[in-house]
Structure formats: structure tokens, C-alpha cells
Amino acid sequence: MGVALLFDITLQFTYPPVEQFPILRAGLSPLNVSLVNTDLFNVTSTAEFWWYFPGMLSDSQRAAGVDPINCSGEACHSYFLPGSMATIILDPDKPALTPDIHPNAIAYIQNDAPGYQLDFYPADADAPDLTLEDCHLYGLDILALQICVKEGNSSLLVGM
């Protein structure tokens, strides 16, 4: 004689607070597009792009897959970029947080820090085409990056 057990197991990860402390800054800063007009932007932008781009969306410390806002279906992909731990600035007037203070703490949770959500999906059939006038070339003679950006139907159309 056998007994059939039917059950549904749902795991809910919880992180009980160990300590709360003030911070001066966390998350991603607002975009500053005026940086493209600085003298060194053209020289450093390509190096920065190729340094961060390969792991930008695949590094779980820098991006997380989330439900999309502006699209749906298999061709729609959405990511949230919260900023890394390196961008957090703690209050220097408070004691330093070290692993020996809370040896059982396994996570750091920052609430309400600014980030960016990126939804990727194919352009609509009626979206305007990208032209060379929408493109800018950044970099050096030996290594350059061309990025094309245009607004279309309340979305950004981007190409390389």
C-alpha cells in the first residue's frame, strides 16, 4: 500500500535586519549628458564602455532581471541596474562596518536607492529609421565605438 503525498513548497527568502545605519549616497546617479562635451570624454568613453559592457547585464551584482514595464513576449527583456556596493558612501563619522562586528550577516540591503530599469524589445514597424545623423563616434584611432540614438514613439531607439 502506498501513500501519495501532494504538497506545494514555496521558499521565501527573508533577511532580518541586524543593524541599520545612515549612508550619504547609494545607487546610480542621474545621467549627466553634459559629460560628452568634456575634453577627455572621447578618449576615456571607449575604454569605459569596453570595460563594463561585457558584464553589464550578466553580472548579478550589477543587474537583475525584472518584469518589463513597456513590453511583453519572448522578444522582451528587462533589467534593473541598482548600482554596485562600490557606489555606497557611508557616514565617515560613524564606526566602520567590518565582518567581525556581525559575522553572521550575509547580505546588505539598501532601500530606496535610485537605479535604472532597461526594457529591450524590437522597434515597432512604424518607428523612424536610424540614420548617420543620429550617430556619434567616440574613441581613438585604434579603438572606437559608434552609438546611434533617436527618440521614436516615446522610446529610445538605439543601435551600434
C-alpha positions as CSV (number, residue, x, y, z in Angstrom):
1,M,0.0,0.0,0.0
2,G,1.4,3.4,-1.0
3,V,0.6,6.9,0.2
4,A,0.7,9.7,-2.2
5,L,1.8,13.0,-0.7
6,L,0.8,16.1,-2.6
7,F,2.2,19.4,-1.4
8,D,3.5,22.7,-2.7
9,I,6.7,24.2,-1.3
10,T,7.3,27.8,-1.7
11,L,10.6,29.3,-0.5
12,Q,10.6,32.9,0.6
13,F,14.0,34.4,1.4
14,T,14.0,36.8,4.3
15,Y,16.7,38.9,5.6
16,P,16.1,40.0,9.2
17,P,17.8,43.4,9.9
18,V,21.0,43.1,12.0
19,E,21.8,46.8,12.1
20,Q,20.6,49.9,10.4
21,F,23.0,52.8,9.7
22,P,22.9,56.1,7.8
23,I,24.5,56.5,4.4
24,L,25.5,59.5,2.4
25,R,24.9,58.1,-1.0
26,A,23.8,54.9,-2.8
27,G,22.5,53.7,-6.1
28,L,23.1,55.2,-9.5
29,S,23.3,59.0,-10.1
30,P,21.1,60.8,-12.5
31,L,22.5,60.8,-16.1
32,N,24.7,63.8,-16.8
33,V,24.7,64.1,-20.6
34,S,26.9,67.2,-20.5
35,L,29.9,64.9,-19.8
36,V,30.1,64.2,-23.6
37,N,31.3,67.8,-24.0
38,T,34.3,67.4,-21.7
39,D,37.9,67.2,-23.2
40,L,38.6,63.7,-22.0
41,F,35.3,62.0,-22.7
42,N,36.2,61.0,-26.3
43,V,39.4,59.4,-25.0
44,T,38.0,57.6,-22.0
45,S,34.5,56.7,-23.1
46,T,35.6,53.8,-25.3
47,A,37.8,52.2,-22.6
48,E,35.0,52.6,-20.0
49,F,32.4,51.1,-22.4
50,W,34.5,48.0,-23.2
51,W,35.5,47.6,-19.5
52,Y,31.9,47.5,-18.2
53,F,29.8,46.4,-21.2
54,P,30.6,42.7,-21.3
55,G,29.3,42.1,-17.8
56,M,26.8,44.9,-17.5
57,L,23.7,42.8,-17.8
58,S,25.1,39.4,-16.9
59,D,26.8,40.3,-13.6
60,S,24.3,39.7,-10.9
61,Q,26.0,42.3,-8.7
62,R,25.3,45.0,-11.3
63,A,21.9,43.9,-12.9
64,A,18.9,41.8,-12.2
65,G,16.2,40.5,-14.5
66,V,12.9,42.1,-13.6
67,D,9.3,42.2,-15.1
68,P,9.2,44.6,-18.0
69,I,7.3,47.9,-18.0
70,N,6.9,48.7,-21.7
71,C,6.8,45.3,-23.5
72,S,5.8,41.7,-23.3
73,G,6.6,38.4,-25.1
74,E,9.7,36.4,-25.8
75,A,11.5,39.3,-27.6
76,C,11.1,41.5,-24.5
77,H,13.9,41.6,-21.9
78,S,14.1,43.8,-18.9
79,Y,16.9,44.5,-16.4
80,F,17.2,46.7,-13.3
81,L,20.6,48.3,-12.6
82,P,20.8,49.3,-8.9
83,G,24.4,50.4,-8.7
84,S,27.2,48.5,-7.1
85,M,28.4,48.3,-3.5
86,A,31.3,50.5,-4.6
87,T,28.9,53.4,-5.1
88,I,27.7,53.4,-1.5
89,I,29.2,56.1,0.7
90,L,28.9,55.5,4.4
91,D,28.8,58.3,7.0
92,P,32.5,58.8,7.9
93,D,31.6,60.0,11.4
94,K,30.2,56.5,12.3
95,P,32.3,53.5,13.2
96,A,33.5,51.4,10.2
97,L,31.4,48.3,9.4
98,T,33.7,45.2,9.5
99,P,32.9,41.5,9.1
100,D,33.9,40.8,12.7
101,I,31.1,43.1,14.0
102,H,28.3,41.0,12.5
103,P,29.9,37.7,11.4
104,N,26.6,36.1,10.6
105,A,25.3,38.9,8.4
106,I,25.1,37.6,4.8
107,A,23.6,40.5,2.8
108,Y,23.5,44.2,2.6
109,I,20.1,45.7,1.8
110,Q,19.8,49.3,0.6
111,N,16.2,50.6,0.4
112,D,15.1,53.4,-1.9
113,A,18.3,53.9,-3.8
114,P,18.0,55.2,-7.3
115,G,18.6,52.9,-10.2
116,Y,17.6,52.4,-13.8
117,Q,15.3,49.9,-15.5
118,L,16.1,49.0,-19.1
119,D,13.5,47.3,-21.3
120,F,14.8,45.8,-24.6
121,Y,12.4,45.0,-27.4
122,P,12.3,45.2,-31.2
123,A,11.3,48.6,-32.6
124,D,7.8,49.0,-33.9
125,A,7.3,48.8,-37.7
126,D,6.3,52.5,-37.8
127,A,9.4,53.6,-35.8
128,P,11.6,56.0,-37.6
129,D,14.9,54.6,-39.1
130,L,18.2,55.4,-37.6
131,T,20.4,57.5,-39.9
132,L,24.0,58.6,-39.7
133,E,22.8,61.9,-38.3
134,D,21.6,60.0,-35.2
135,C,25.1,58.5,-34.7
136,H,28.2,59.7,-32.8
137,L,31.7,58.2,-32.9
138,Y,33.6,58.0,-29.7
139,G,37.1,56.8,-29.0
140,L,40.6,56.7,-30.5
141,D,42.1,56.0,-33.9
142,I,42.8,52.4,-32.9
143,L,39.6,51.7,-30.9
144,A,36.3,53.5,-31.4
145,L,32.6,53.0,-30.7
146,Q,29.7,54.4,-32.8
147,I,26.4,54.8,-30.9
148,C,23.2,55.8,-32.6
149,V,20.3,57.1,-30.6
150,K,17.0,58.6,-31.6
151,E,13.6,59.2,-30.0
152,G,10.7,57.4,-31.6
153,N,7.2,56.8,-30.4
154,S,8.1,57.8,-26.8
155,S,11.0,55.2,-26.7
156,L,14.7,55.5,-27.4
157,L,15.9,53.7,-30.5
158,V,19.5,52.6,-30.1
159,G,21.9,50.9,-32.4
160,M,25.6,50.4,-32.8
